Amino acid sequence: MEQRKHWWNGKWGRVARKDVYLRVSGDQWYVEQRAGGADGVSHFFEYESEEAALDTVRALLAGPDEWRELSVRPRP
């Protein structure tokens, strides 16, 4: 599975931190919504197209948080 994008709400701490990930494997697209950092709780969504996955990402990023996209380093 390849991670394509990662967004973070810019807040530190187990209670406040939220992350959203966009991943792809073959023809399947995946969105992970995580609350609470690395040990937090995740919800997963699966899609057959990138556009459908991005629609969910846009909905998850809507709201009062100031989301920032974190860079994904290309693999050598």
N, CA, C, O and CB atoms as a CASP TS submission, in Angstrom:
PFRMAT TS
TARGET T0000
AUTHOR 0000-0000-0000
METHOD Language model
MODEL 1
PARENT N/A
ATOM      1  N   MET     1       0.850  -1.173   0.000  1.00  0.00           N
ATOM      2  CA  MET     1       0.000   0.000   0.000  1.00  0.00           C
ATOM      3  C   MET     1       0.895   1.235   0.000  1.00  0.00           C
ATOM      4  O   MET     1       1.864   1.306   0.756  1.00  0.00           O
ATOM      5  CB  MET     1      -0.967  -0.001   1.224  1.00  0.00           C
ATOM      6  N   GLU     2       0.575   2.187  -0.832  1.00  0.00           N
ATOM      7  CA  GLU     2       1.368   3.414  -0.962  1.00  0.00           C
ATOM      8  C   GLU     2       0.611   4.599  -0.374  1.00  0.00           C
ATOM      9  O   GLU     2      -0.544   4.847  -0.721  1.00  0.00           O
ATOM     10  CB  GLU     2       1.718   3.685  -2.443  1.00  0.00           C
ATOM     11  N   GLN     3       1.275   5.326   0.521  1.00  0.00           N
ATOM     12  CA  GLN     3       0.673   6.533   1.071  1.00  0.00           C
ATOM     13  C   GLN     3       0.879   7.676   0.091  1.00  0.00           C
ATOM     14  O   GLN     3       2.011   7.967  -0.298  1.00  0.00           O
ATOM     15  CB  GLN     3       1.274   6.879   2.460  1.00  0.00           C
ATOM     16  N   ARG     4      -0.201   8.320  -0.308  1.00  0.00           N
ATOM     17  CA  ARG     4      -0.122   9.432  -1.253  1.00  0.00           C
ATOM     18  C   ARG     4      -0.098  10.794  -0.568  1.00  0.00           C
ATOM     19  O   ARG     4       0.661  11.677  -0.967  1.00  0.00           O
ATOM     20  CB  ARG     4      -1.283   9.371  -2.206  1.00  0.00           C
ATOM     21  N   LYS     5      -0.931  10.968   0.467  1.00  0.00           N
ATOM     22  CA  LYS     5      -0.989  12.264   1.150  1.00  0.00           C
ATOM     23  C   LYS     5      -1.301  12.057   2.622  1.00  0.00           C
ATOM     24  O   LYS     5      -1.837  11.027   3.030  1.00  0.00           O
ATOM     25  CB  LYS     5      -2.047  13.187   0.500  1.00  0.00           C
ATOM     26  N   HIS     6      -0.947  13.078   3.411  1.00  0.00           N
ATOM     27  CA  HIS     6      -1.179  13.046   4.856  1.00  0.00           C
ATOM     28  C   HIS     6      -1.485  14.468   5.295  1.00  0.00           C
ATOM     29  O   HIS     6      -0.740  15.397   4.982  1.00  0.00           O
ATOM     30  CB  HIS     6       0.060  12.456   5.637  1.00  0.00           C
ATOM     31  N   TRP     7      -2.581  14.634   6.020  1.00  0.00           N
ATOM     32  CA  TRP     7      -2.952  15.930   6.581  1.00  0.00           C
ATOM     33  C   TRP     7      -2.998  15.808   8.091  1.00  0.00           C
ATOM     34  O   TRP     7      -3.332  14.752   8.629  1.00  0.00           O
ATOM     35  CB  TRP     7      -4.317  16.420   6.023  1.00  0.00           C
ATOM     36  N   TRP     8      -2.658  16.901   8.775  1.00  0.00           N
ATOM     37  CA  TRP     8      -2.616  16.961  10.232  1.00  0.00           C
ATOM     38  C   TRP     8      -3.283  18.256  10.663  1.00  0.00           C
ATOM     39  O   TRP     8      -3.114  19.288  10.014  1.00  0.00           O
ATOM     40  CB  TRP     8      -1.147  16.872  10.771  1.00  0.00           C
ATOM     41  N   ASN     9      -4.038  18.210  11.752  1.00  0.00           N
ATOM     42  CA  ASN     9      -4.751  19.401  12.209  1.00  0.00           C
ATOM     43  C   ASN     9      -3.859  20.383  12.965  1.00  0.00           C
ATOM     44  O   ASN     9      -4.352  21.405  13.444  1.00  0.00           O
ATOM     45  CB  ASN     9      -5.902  18.996  13.087  1.00  0.00           C
ATOM     46  N   GLY    10      -2.577  20.107  13.084  1.00  0.00           N
ATOM     47  CA  GLY    10      -1.638  21.049  13.684  1.00  0.00           C
ATOM     48  C   GLY    10      -1.649  21.079  15.200  1.00  0.00           C
ATOM     49  O   GLY    10      -1.002  21.934  15.806  1.00  0.00           O
ATOM     50  N   LYS    11      -2.373  20.163  15.822  1.00  0.00           N
ATOM     51  CA  LYS    11      -2.456  20.161  17.280  1.00  0.00           C
ATOM     52  C   LYS    11      -1.676  18.980  17.846  1.00  0.00           C
ATOM     53  O   LYS    11      -1.658  17.890  17.275  1.00  0.00           O
ATOM     54  CB  LYS    11      -3.927  20.110  17.744  1.00  0.00           C
ATOM     55  N   TRP    12      -1.036  19.228  18.981  1.00  0.00           N
ATOM     56  CA  TRP    12      -0.259  18.194  19.656  1.00  0.00           C
ATOM     57  C   TRP    12      -1.076  17.600  20.789  1.00  0.00           C
ATOM     58  O   TRP    12      -1.989  18.240  21.311  1.00  0.00           O
ATOM     59  CB  TRP    12       1.074  18.763  20.188  1.00  0.00           C
ATOM     60  N   GLY    13      -0.753  16.410  21.154  1.00  0.00           N
ATOM     61  CA  GLY    13      -1.398  15.778  22.301  1.00  0.00           C
ATOM     62  C   GLY    13      -2.416  14.740  21.881  1.00  0.00           C
ATOM     63  O   GLY    13      -3.061  14.852  20.838  1.00  0.00           O
ATOM     64  N   ARG    14      -2.543  13.737  22.712  1.00  0.00           N
ATOM     65  CA  ARG    14      -3.412  12.603  22.418  1.00  0.00           C
ATOM     66  C   ARG    14      -4.872  13.013  22.226  1.00  0.00           C
ATOM     67  O   ARG    14      -5.565  12.436  21.389  1.00  0.00           O
ATOM     68  CB  ARG    14      -3.314  11.584  23.526  1.00  0.00           C
ATOM     69  N   VAL    15      -5.335  13.974  22.970  1.00  0.00           N
ATOM     70  CA  VAL    15      -6.739  14.369  22.887  1.00  0.00           C
ATOM     71  C   VAL    15      -7.024  15.229  21.660  1.00  0.00           C
ATOM     72  O   VAL    15      -8.092  15.105  21.058  1.00  0.00           O
ATOM     73  CB  VAL    15      -7.141  15.119  24.142  1.00  0.00           C
ATOM     74  N   ALA    16      -6.093  16.095  21.279  1.00  0.00           N
ATOM     75  CA  ALA    16      -6.365  17.085  20.242  1.00  0.00           C
ATOM     76  C   ALA    16      -5.920  16.694  18.835  1.00  0.00           C
ATOM     77  O   ALA    16      -6.488  17.180  17.857  1.00  0.00           O
ATOM     78  CB  ALA    16      -5.714  18.350  20.609  1.00  0.00           C
ATOM     79  N   ARG    17      -4.930  15.839  18.717  1.00  0.00           N
ATOM     80  CA  ARG    17      -4.357  15.545  17.403  1.00  0.00           C
ATOM     81  C   ARG    17      -5.299  14.723  16.538  1.00  0.00           C
ATOM     82  O   ARG    17      -5.941  13.779  16.998  1.00  0.00           O
ATOM     83  CB  ARG    17      -3.041  14.811  17.561  1.00  0.00           C
ATOM     84  N   LYS    18      -5.362  15.125  15.236  1.00  0.00           N
ATOM     85  CA  LYS    18      -6.118  14.377  14.239  1.00  0.00           C
ATOM     86  C   LYS    18      -5.283  14.292  12.966  1.00  0.00           C
ATOM     87  O   LYS    18      -4.580  15.238  12.611  1.00  0.00           O
ATOM     88  CB  LYS    18      -7.505  15.044  13.959  1.00  0.00           C
ATOM     89  N   ASP    19      -5.366  13.154  12.285  1.00  0.00           N
ATOM     90  CA  ASP    19      -4.658  12.939  11.035  1.00  0.00           C
ATOM     91  C   ASP    19      -5.609  12.315  10.026  1.00  0.00           C
ATOM     92  O   ASP    19      -6.512  11.559  10.386  1.00  0.00           O
ATOM     93  CB  ASP    19      -3.414  12.045  11.248  1.00  0.00           C
ATOM     94  N   VAL    20      -5.390  12.646   8.746  1.00  0.00           N
ATOM     95  CA  VAL    20      -6.121  12.029   7.648  1.00  0.00           C
ATOM     96  C   VAL    20      -5.086  11.578   6.625  1.00  0.00           C
ATOM     97  O   VAL    20      -4.201  12.346   6.245  1.00  0.00           O
ATOM     98  CB  VAL    20      -7.175  13.020   7.015  1.00  0.00           C
ATOM     99  N   TYR    21      -5.202  10.321   6.178  1.00  0.00           N
ATOM    100  CA  TYR    21      -4.259   9.748   5.220  1.00  0.00           C
ATOM    101  C   TYR    21      -5.003   9.310   3.966  1.00  0.00           C
ATOM    102  O   TYR    21      -6.123   8.805   4.043  1.00  0.00           O
ATOM    103  CB  TYR    21      -3.494   8.556   5.842  1.00  0.00           C
ATOM    104  N   LEU    22      -4.375   9.505   2.812  1.00  0.00           N
ATOM    105  CA  LEU    22      -4.873   8.994   1.536  1.00  0.00           C
ATOM    106  C   LEU    22      -3.867   7.973   1.045  1.00  0.00           C
ATOM    107  O   LEU    22      -2.684   8.276   0.887  1.00  0.00           O
ATOM    108  CB  LEU    22      -5.088  10.147   0.481  1.00  0.00           C
ATOM    109  N   ARG    23      -4.353   6.741   0.799  1.00  0.00           N
ATOM    110  CA  ARG    23      -3.469   5.666   0.355  1.00  0.00           C
ATOM    111  C   ARG    23      -4.082   4.949  -0.833  1.00  0.00           C
ATOM    112  O   ARG    23      -5.289   5.017  -1.064  1.00  0.00           O
ATOM    113  CB  ARG    23      -3.194   4.674   1.498  1.00  0.00           C
ATOM    114  N   VAL    24      -3.223   4.251  -1.590  1.00  0.00           N
ATOM    115  CA  VAL    24      -3.684   3.500  -2.758  1.00  0.00           C
ATOM    116  C   VAL    24      -2.972   2.152  -2.802  1.00  0.00           C
ATOM    117  O   VAL    24      -1.804   2.031  -2.432  1.00  0.00           O
ATOM    118  CB  VAL    24      -3.433   4.299  -4.071  1.00  0.00           C
ATOM    119  N   SER    25      -3.704   1.151  -3.261  1.00  0.00           N
ATOM    120  CA  SER    25      -3.146  -0.176  -3.491  1.00  0.00           C
ATOM    121  C   SER    25      -3.844  -0.742  -4.719  1.00  0.00           C
ATOM    122  O   SER    25      -5.027  -1.082  -4.677  1.00  0.00           O
ATOM    123  CB  SER    25      -3.323  -1.116  -2.234  1.00  0.00           C
ATOM    124  N   GLY    26      -3.098  -0.838  -5.806  1.00  0.00           N
ATOM    125  CA  GLY    26      -3.715  -1.280  -7.052  1.00  0.00           C
ATOM    126  C   GLY    26      -4.767  -0.286  -7.501  1.00  0.00           C
ATOM    127  O   GLY    26      -4.470   0.893  -7.690  1.00  0.00           O
ATOM    128  N   ASP    27      -5.996  -0.752  -7.672  1.00  0.00           N
ATOM    129  CA  ASP    27      -7.104   0.114  -8.089  1.00  0.00           C
ATOM    130  C   ASP    27      -7.959   0.580  -6.921  1.00  0.00           C
ATOM    131  O   ASP    27      -8.967   1.257  -7.124  1.00  0.00           O
ATOM    132  CB  ASP    27      -7.974  -0.609  -9.087  1.00  0.00           C
ATOM    133  N   GLN    28      -7.572   0.227  -5.704  1.00  0.00           N
ATOM    134  CA  GLN    28      -8.357   0.594  -4.529  1.00  0.00           C
ATOM    135  C   GLN    28      -7.734   1.784  -3.811  1.00  0.00           C
ATOM    136  O   GLN    28      -6.518   1.857  -3.637  1.00  0.00           O
ATOM    137  CB  GLN    28      -8.478  -0.597  -3.571  1.00  0.00           C
ATOM    138  N   TRP    29      -8.585   2.709  -3.402  1.00  0.00           N
ATOM    139  CA  TRP    29      -8.165   3.899  -2.666  1.00  0.00           C
ATOM    140  C   TRP    29      -8.681   3.801  -1.243  1.00  0.00           C
ATOM    141  O   TRP    29      -9.782   3.306  -1.004  1.00  0.00           O
ATOM    142  CB  TRP    29      -8.676   5.199  -3.350  1.00  0.00           C
ATOM    143  N   TYR    30      -7.876   4.278  -0.298  1.00  0.00           N
ATOM    144  CA  TYR    30      -8.209   4.174   1.118  1.00  0.00           C
ATOM    145  C   TYR    30      -8.011   5.522   1.798  1.00  0.00           C
ATOM    146  O   TYR    30      -7.053   6.240   1.511  1.00  0.00           O
ATOM    147  CB  TYR    30      -7.353   3.091   1.804  1.00  0.00           C
ATOM    148  N   VAL    31      -8.923   5.856   2.698  1.00  0.00           N
ATOM    149  CA  VAL    31      -8.807   7.039   3.539  1.00  0.00           C
ATOM    150  C   VAL    31      -8.829   6.554   4.982  1.00  0.00           C
ATOM    151  O   VAL    31      -9.693   5.772   5.377  1.00  0.00           O
ATOM    152  CB  VAL    31      -9.962   8.082   3.254  1.00  0.00           C
ATOM    153  N   GLU    32      -7.856   7.035   5.766  1.00  0.00           N
ATOM    154  CA  GLU    32      -7.828   6.744   7.193  1.00  0.00           C
ATOM    155  C   GLU    32      -8.001   8.044   7.950  1.00  0.00           C
ATOM    156  O   GLU    32      -7.284   9.017   7.712  1.00  0.00           O
ATOM    157  CB  GLU    32      -6.509   6.032   7.603  1.00  0.00           C
ATOM    158  N   GLN    33      -8.950   8.054   8.857  1.00  0.00           N
ATOM    159  CA  GLN    33      -9.158   9.190   9.758  1.00  0.00           C
ATOM    160  C   GLN    33      -8.728   8.721  11.138  1.00  0.00           C
ATOM    161  O   GLN    33      -9.302   7.777  11.682  1.00  0.00           O
ATOM    162  CB  GLN    33     -10.667   9.696   9.752  1.00  0.00           C
ATOM    163  N   ARG    34      -7.710   9.381  11.712  1.00  0.00           N
ATOM    164  CA  ARG    34      -7.169   8.954  13.004  1.00  0.00           C
ATOM    165  C   ARG    34      -7.260  10.097  14.008  1.00  0.00           C
ATOM    166  O   ARG    34      -6.911  11.237  13.702  1.00  0.00           O
ATOM    167  CB  ARG    34      -5.701   8.478  12.858  1.00  0.00           C
ATOM    168  N   ALA    35      -7.726   9.782  15.192  1.00  0.00           N
ATOM    169  CA  ALA    35      -7.777  10.747  16.295  1.00  0.00           C
ATOM    170  C   ALA    35      -6.910  10.218  17.421  1.00  0.00           C
ATOM    171  O   ALA    35      -7.014   9.049  17.793  1.00  0.00           O
ATOM    172  CB  ALA    35      -9.248  10.992  16.785  1.00  0.00           C
ATOM    173  N   GLY    36      -6.050  11.075  17.968  1.00  0.00           N
ATOM    174  CA  GLY    36      -5.262  10.690  19.130  1.00  0.00           C
ATOM    175  C   GLY    36      -3.836  10.277  18.859  1.00  0.00           C
ATOM    176  O   GLY    36      -3.205   9.669  19.723  1.00  0.00           O
ATOM    177  N   GLY    37      -3.304  10.584  17.689  1.00  0.00           N
ATOM    178  CA  GLY    37      -1.912  10.267  17.395  1.00  0.00           C
ATOM    179  C   GLY    37      -1.714   8.812  17.032  1.00  0.00           C
ATOM    180  O   GLY    37      -2.667   8.108  16.701  1.00  0.00           O
ATOM    181  N   ALA    38      -0.469   8.366  17.097  1.00  0.00           N
ATOM    182  CA  ALA    38      -0.098   7.024  16.638  1.00  0.00           C
ATOM    183  C   ALA    38      -0.852   5.913  17.371  1.00  0.00           C
ATOM    184  O   ALA    38      -1.134   4.868  16.784  1.00  0.00           O
ATOM    185  CB  ALA    38       1.391   6.819  16.811  1.00  0.00           C
ATOM    186  N   ASP    39      -1.174   6.123  18.618  1.00  0.00           N
ATOM    187  CA  ASP    39      -1.892   5.110  19.397  1.00  0.00           C
ATOM    188  C   ASP    39      -3.387   5.387  19.461  1.00  0.00           C
ATOM    189  O   ASP    39      -4.099   4.783  20.263  1.00  0.00           O
ATOM    190  CB  ASP    39      -1.328   5.036  20.803  1.00  0.00           C
ATOM    191  N   GLY    40      -3.863   6.298  18.619  1.00  0.00           N
ATOM    192  CA  GLY    40      -5.263   6.694  18.657  1.00  0.00           C
ATOM    193  C   GLY    40      -6.191   5.719  17.957  1.00  0.00           C
ATOM    194  O   GLY    40      -5.807   4.598  17.624  1.00  0.00           O
ATOM    195  N   VAL    41      -7.403   6.161  17.743  1.00  0.00           N
ATOM    196  CA  VAL    41      -8.459   5.363  17.122  1.00  0.00           C
ATOM    197  C   VAL    41      -8.603   5.788  15.667  1.00  0.00           C
ATOM    198  O   VAL    41      -8.646   6.979  15.358  1.00  0.00           O
ATOM    199  CB  VAL    41      -9.811   5.522  17.885  1.00  0.00           C
ATOM    200  N   SER    42      -8.678   4.793  14.772  1.00  0.00           N
ATOM    201  CA  SER    42      -8.792   5.067  13.342  1.00  0.00           C
ATOM    202  C   SER    42     -10.108   4.557  12.787  1.00  0.00           C
ATOM    203  O   SER    42     -10.658   3.558  13.250  1.00  0.00           O
ATOM    204  CB  SER    42      -7.631   4.440  12.586  1.00  0.00           C
ATOM    205  N   HIS    43     -10.599   5.273  11.778  1.00  0.00           N
ATOM    206  CA  HIS    43     -11.733   4.831  10.967  1.00  0.00           C
ATOM    207  C   HIS    43     -11.216   4.748   9.543  1.00  0.00           C
ATOM    208  O   HIS    43     -10.484   5.628   9.090  1.00  0.00           O
ATOM    209  CB  HIS    43     -12.985   5.811  11.089  1.00  0.00           C
ATOM    210  N   PHE    44     -11.597   3.688   8.836  1.00  0.00           N
ATOM    211  CA  PHE    44     -11.105   3.452   7.481  1.00  0.00           C
ATOM    212  C   PHE    44     -12.245   3.473   6.482  1.00  0.00           C
ATOM    213  O   PHE    44     -13.349   3.009   6.764  1.00  0.00           O
ATOM    214  CB  PHE    44     -10.363   2.121   7.403  1.00  0.00           C
ATOM    215  N   PHE    45     -11.958   4.021   5.307  1.00  0.00           N
ATOM    216  CA  PHE    45     -12.914   4.095   4.211  1.00  0.00           C
ATOM    217  C   PHE    45     -12.228   3.559   2.963  1.00  0.00           C
ATOM    218  O   PHE    45     -11.046   3.824   2.746  1.00  0.00           O
ATOM    219  CB  PHE    45     -13.431   5.560   3.994  1.00  0.00           C
ATOM    220  N   GLU    46     -12.951   2.812   2.143  1.00  0.00           N
ATOM    221  CA  GLU    46     -12.388   2.202   0.933  1.00  0.00           C
ATOM    222  C   GLU    46     -13.196   2.654  -0.281  1.00  0.00           C
ATOM    223  O   GLU    46     -14.425   2.715  -0.236  1.00  0.00           O
ATOM    224  CB  GLU    46     -12.381   0.642   1.042  1.00  0.00           C
ATOM    225  N   TYR    47     -12.481   2.974  -1.378  1.00  0.00           N
ATOM    226  CA  TYR    47     -13.125   3.508  -2.586  1.00  0.00           C
ATOM    227  C   TYR    47     -12.529   2.895  -3.839  1.00  0.00           C
ATOM    228  O   TYR    47     -11.404   2.395  -3.832  1.00  0.00           O
ATOM    229  CB  TYR    47     -12.992   5.032  -2.639  1.00  0.00           C
ATOM    230  N   GLU    48     -13.297   2.942  -4.903  1.00  0.00           N
ATOM    231  CA  GLU    48     -12.836   2.420  -6.189  1.00  0.00           C
ATOM    232  C   GLU    48     -12.228   3.493  -7.077  1.00  0.00           C
ATOM    233  O   GLU    48     -11.705   3.189  -8.149  1.00  0.00           O
ATOM    234  CB  GLU    48     -13.978   1.760  -6.912  1.00  0.00           C
ATOM    235  N   SER    49     -12.293   4.765  -6.635  1.00  0.00           N
ATOM    236  CA  SER    49     -11.689   5.834  -7.437  1.00  0.00           C
ATOM    237  C   SER    49     -11.021   6.862  -6.531  1.00  0.00           C
ATOM    238  O   SER    49     -11.405   7.046  -5.377  1.00  0.00           O
ATOM    239  CB  SER    49     -12.752   6.516  -8.328  1.00  0.00           C
ATOM    240  N   GLU    50     -10.018   7.519  -7.083  1.00  0.00           N
ATOM    241  CA  GLU    50      -9.319   8.570  -6.337  1.00  0.00           C
ATOM    242  C   GLU    50     -10.262   9.726  -6.023  1.00  0.00           C
ATOM    243  O   GLU    50     -10.223  10.284  -4.927  1.00  0.00           O
ATOM    244  CB  GLU    50      -8.100   9.080  -7.131  1.00  0.00           C
ATOM    245  N   GLU    51     -11.106  10.085  -6.981  1.00  0.00           N
ATOM    246  CA  GLU    51     -12.020  11.220  -6.776  1.00  0.00           C
ATOM    247  C   GLU    51     -12.988  10.957  -5.623  1.00  0.00           C
ATOM    248  O   GLU    51     -13.260  11.856  -4.827  1.00  0.00           O
ATOM    249  CB  GLU    51     -12.809  11.509  -8.062  1.00  0.00           C
ATOM    250  N   ALA    52     -13.506   9.740  -5.531  1.00  0.00           N
ATOM    251  CA  ALA    52     -14.403   9.401  -4.419  1.00  0.00           C
ATOM    252  C   ALA    52     -13.667   9.495  -3.087  1.00  0.00           C
ATOM    253  O   ALA    52     -14.219   9.992  -2.105  1.00  0.00           O
ATOM    254  CB  ALA    52     -14.987   7.984  -4.605  1.00  0.00           C
ATOM    255  N   ALA    53     -12.428   9.021  -3.049  1.00  0.00           N
ATOM    256  CA  ALA    53     -11.625   9.106  -1.825  1.00  0.00           C
ATOM    257  C   ALA    53     -11.357  10.566  -1.465  1.00  0.00           C
ATOM    258  O   ALA    53     -11.433  10.943  -0.296  1.00  0.00           O
ATOM    259  CB  ALA    53     -10.291   8.343  -1.994  1.00  0.00           C
ATOM    260  N   LEU    54     -11.043  11.383  -2.466  1.00  0.00           N
ATOM    261  CA  LEU    54     -10.769  12.804  -2.208  1.00  0.00           C
ATOM    262  C   LEU    54     -12.018  13.547  -1.748  1.00  0.00           C
ATOM    263  O   LEU    54     -11.909  14.501  -0.978  1.00  0.00           O
ATOM    264  CB  LEU    54     -10.207  13.470  -3.463  1.00  0.00           C
ATOM    265  N   ASP    55     -13.197  13.135  -2.199  1.00  0.00           N
ATOM    266  CA  ASP    55     -14.437  13.728  -1.698  1.00  0.00           C
ATOM    267  C   ASP    55     -14.544  13.524  -0.192  1.00  0.00           C
ATOM    268  O   ASP    55     -14.935  14.439   0.534  1.00  0.00           O
ATOM    269  CB  ASP    55     -15.663  13.118  -2.413  1.00  0.00           C
ATOM    270  N   THR    56     -14.201  12.332   0.279  1.00  0.00           N
ATOM    271  CA  THR    56     -14.229  12.051   1.710  1.00  0.00           C
ATOM    272  C   THR    56     -13.172  12.858   2.445  1.00  0.00           C
ATOM    273  O   THR    56     -13.436  13.393   3.521  1.00  0.00           O
ATOM    274  CB  THR    56     -14.024  10.562   1.966  1.00  0.00           C
ATOM    275  N   VAL    57     -11.972  12.949   1.869  1.00  0.00           N
ATOM    276  CA  VAL    57     -10.910  13.750   2.491  1.00  0.00           C
ATOM    277  C   VAL    57     -11.383  15.192   2.661  1.00  0.00           C
ATOM    278  O   VAL    57     -11.234  15.771   3.736  1.00  0.00           O
ATOM    279  CB  VAL    57      -9.608  13.701   1.639  1.00  0.00           C
ATOM    280  N   ARG    58     -11.950  15.769   1.609  1.00  0.00           N
ATOM    281  CA  ARG    58     -12.424  17.165   1.693  1.00  0.00           C
ATOM    282  C   ARG    58     -13.475  17.327   2.797  1.00  0.00           C
ATOM    283  O   ARG    58     -13.466  18.323   3.520  1.00  0.00           O
ATOM    284  CB  ARG    58     -13.015  17.617   0.333  1.00  0.00           C
ATOM    285  N   ALA    59     -14.370  16.361   2.926  1.00  0.00           N
ATOM    286  CA  ALA    59     -15.394  16.422   3.969  1.00  0.00           C
ATOM    287  C   ALA    59     -14.761  16.328   5.360  1.00  0.00           C
ATOM    288  O   ALA    59     -15.177  17.034   6.279  1.00  0.00           O
ATOM    289  CB  ALA    59     -16.424  15.293   3.776  1.00  0.00           C
ATOM    290  N   LEU    60     -13.765  15.466   5.515  1.00  0.00           N
ATOM    291  CA  LEU    60     -13.106  15.302   6.814  1.00  0.00           C
ATOM    292  C   LEU    60     -12.301  16.534   7.206  1.00  0.00           C
ATOM    293  O   LEU    60     -12.165  16.831   8.393  1.00  0.00           O
ATOM    294  CB  LEU    60     -12.196  14.084   6.791  1.00  0.00           C
ATOM    295  N   LEU    61     -11.768  17.250   6.230  1.00  0.00           N
ATOM    296  CA  LEU    61     -10.944  18.422   6.523  1.00  0.00           C
ATOM    297  C   LEU    61     -11.772  19.685   6.736  1.00  0.00           C
ATOM    298  O   LEU    61     -11.236  20.709   7.159  1.00  0.00           O
ATOM    299  CB  LEU    61      -9.959  18.648   5.402  1.00  0.00           C
ATOM    300  N   ALA    62     -13.064  19.625   6.449  1.00  0.00           N
ATOM    301  CA  ALA    62     -13.939  20.788   6.648  1.00  0.00           C
ATOM    302  C   ALA    62     -14.127  21.015   8.148  1.00  0.00           C
ATOM    303  O   ALA    62     -14.190  20.066   8.928  1.00  0.00           O
ATOM    304  CB  ALA    62     -15.325  20.583   5.938  1.00  0.00           C
ATOM    305  N   GLY    63     -14.212  22.262   8.529  1.00  0.00           N
ATOM    306  CA  GLY    63     -14.437  22.567   9.939  1.00  0.00           C
ATOM    307  C   GLY    63     -13.438  23.567  10.464  1.00  0.00           C
ATOM    308  O   GLY    63     -12.703  24.186   9.695  1.00  0.00           O
ATOM    309  N   PRO    64     -13.410  23.728  11.784  1.00  0.00           N
ATOM    310  CA  PRO    64     -12.621  24.799  12.393  1.00  0.00           C
ATOM    311  C   PRO    64     -11.109  24.549  12.456  1.00  0.00           C
ATOM    312  O   PRO    64     -10.339  25.497  12.611  1.00  0.00           O
ATOM    313  CB  PRO    64     -13.118  25.034  13.762  1.00  0.00           C
ATOM    314  N   ASP    65     -10.676  23.295  12.337  1.00  0.00           N
ATOM    315  CA  ASP    65      -9.234  23.028  12.443  1.00  0.00           C
ATOM    316  C   ASP    65      -8.480  23.627  11.261  1.00  0.00           C
ATOM    317  O   ASP    65      -9.024  23.761  10.165  1.00  0.00           O
ATOM    318  CB  ASP    65      -8.970  21.512  12.521  1.00  0.00           C
ATOM    319  N   GLU    66      -7.228  23.984  11.497  1.00  0.00           N
ATOM    320  CA  GLU    66      -6.355  24.502  10.445  1.00  0.00           C
ATOM    321  C   GLU    66      -5.474  23.370   9.950  1.00  0.00           C
ATOM    322  O   GLU    66      -4.349  23.192  10.416  1.00  0.00           O
ATOM    323  CB  GLU    66      -5.491  25.696  10.956  1.00  0.00           C
ATOM    324  N   TRP    67      -5.999  22.606   9.000  1.00  0.00           N
ATOM    325  CA  TRP    67      -5.296  21.438   8.486  1.00  0.00           C
ATOM    326  C   TRP    67      -4.101  21.843   7.647  1.00  0.00           C
ATOM    327  O   TRP    67      -4.133  22.854   6.946  1.00  0.00           O
ATOM    328  CB  TRP    67      -6.236  20.570   7.668  1.00  0.00           C
ATOM    329  N   ARG    68      -3.045  21.046   7.725  1.00  0.00           N
ATOM    330  CA  ARG    68      -1.868  21.253   6.879  1.00  0.00           C
ATOM    331  C   ARG    68      -1.459  19.919   6.271  1.00  0.00           C
ATOM    332  O   ARG    68      -1.491  18.874   6.922  1.00  0.00           O
ATOM    333  CB  ARG    68      -0.689  21.876   7.693  1.00  0.00           C
ATOM    334  N   GLU    69      -1.080  19.991   5.024  1.00  0.00           N
ATOM    335  CA  GLU    69      -0.614  18.780   4.357  1.00  0.00           C
ATOM    336  C   GLU    69       0.847  18.566   4.690  1.00  0.00           C
ATOM    337  O   GLU    69       1.665  19.475   4.553  1.00  0.00           O
ATOM    338  CB  GLU    69      -0.821  18.867   2.825  1.00  0.00           C
ATOM    339  N   LEU    70       1.169  17.366   5.127  1.00  0.00           N
ATOM    340  CA  LEU    70       2.548  17.020   5.432  1.00  0.00           C
ATOM    341  C   LEU    70       3.162  16.371   4.200  1.00  0.00           C
ATOM    342  O   LEU    70       2.509  15.580   3.519  1.00  0.00           O
ATOM    343  CB  LEU    70       2.636  16.074   6.670  1.00  0.00           C
ATOM    344  N   SER    71       4.387  16.698   3.921  1.00  0.00           N
ATOM    345  CA  SER    71       5.057  16.190   2.740  1.00  0.00           C
ATOM    346  C   SER    71       5.306  14.699   2.844  1.00  0.00           C
ATOM    347  O   SER    71       5.625  14.172   3.909  1.00  0.00           O
ATOM    348  CB  SER    71       6.360  16.919   2.521  1.00  0.00           C
ATOM    349  N   VAL    72       5.155  14.049   1.737  1.00  0.00           N
ATOM    350  CA  VAL    72       5.495  12.632   1.640  1.00  0.00           C
ATOM    351  C   VAL    72       6.784  12.568   0.847  1.00  0.00           C
ATOM    352  O   VAL    72       6.861  13.077  -0.272  1.00  0.00           O
ATOM    353  CB  VAL    72       4.340  11.778   0.961  1.00  0.00           C
ATOM    354  N   ARG    73       7.796  11.942   1.427  1.00  0.00           N
ATOM    355  CA  ARG    73       9.091  11.836   0.727  1.00  0.00           C
ATOM    356  C   ARG    73       8.996  10.756  -0.347  1.00  0.00           C
ATOM    357  O   ARG    73       8.530   9.650  -0.074  1.00  0.00           O
ATOM    358  CB  ARG    73      10.252  11.510   1.731  1.00  0.00           C
ATOM    359  N   PRO    74       9.432  11.067  -1.557  1.00  0.00           N
ATOM    360  CA  PRO    74       9.418  10.035  -2.593  1.00  0.00           C
ATOM    361  C   PRO    74      10.407   8.925  -2.259  1.00  0.00           C
ATOM    362  O   PRO    74      11.477   9.164  -1.700  1.00  0.00           O
ATOM    363  CB  PRO    74       9.747  10.644  -3.965  1.00  0.00           C
ATOM    364  N   ARG    75      10.022   7.719  -2.611  1.00  0.00           N
ATOM    365  CA  ARG    75      10.911   6.581  -2.364  1.00  0.00           C
ATOM    366  C   ARG    75      11.986   6.521  -3.443  1.00  0.00           C
ATOM    367  O   ARG    75      11.725   6.817  -4.609  1.00  0.00           O
ATOM    368  CB  ARG    75      10.112   5.254  -2.321  1.00  0.00           C
ATOM    369  N   PRO    76      13.212   6.129  -3.038  1.00  0.00           N
ATOM    370  CA  PRO    76      14.295   6.048  -4.022  1.00  0.00           C
ATOM    371  C   PRO    76      14.084   4.909  -5.007  1.00  0.00           C
ATOM    372  O   PRO    76      14.907   4.705  -5.900  1.00  0.00           O
ATOM    373  CB  PRO    76      15.631   5.875  -3.319  1.00  0.00           C
TER
END
